């Protein structure tokens, strides 16, 4: 937030690696992403130190028109211990999916 209480954007440097492979009816896909936010915005310290995302999924082509999938995702934010009562916020989820192709 800026001095008037309006949201202020935080610049960052980062990127991701995305890879996948398919063999027959099976496909595997993975993404790893890192985001390193600026330490300060207009002279004010930012509490976030690092954001990380890990995602992987596997799909199986049950028929020509229908795929089944299973996905795991981790999203993690690390905070500066001197600026936040929380050092790490970690969220994980597992999802199932059905893809109808036409």
C-alpha positions, 0 to 999 in steps of 0.5 A: 500500500502507498501512503494513501492506502492504495495498492502499490505494485511490487516489481520482481525477477523470476521465471519458470521451467516447463517440460512435458513428455508423452508416451502412448496414452500417458503424458507427464507435465511439470512446471517449476517457477520462482519469483523474487520480489523487490526488497523495497517499494518507494523506500518501504520494505517488502515482507515477501522474499520468494514465491515458488510454484511447483506443478506436475500432472499426469494424464491418460487417454482413456479414449480418443475423446476422453482423457483422465488426469491427476495434478499436484500443485505447491504454492509457497511464499517466504517472508522476511522474518523481521517484517512478518510474523509468518515465515512461510505460507505453503499451500498444496492441492491435488486435483483430478480432471476429465478432459473431453476432446472434440 
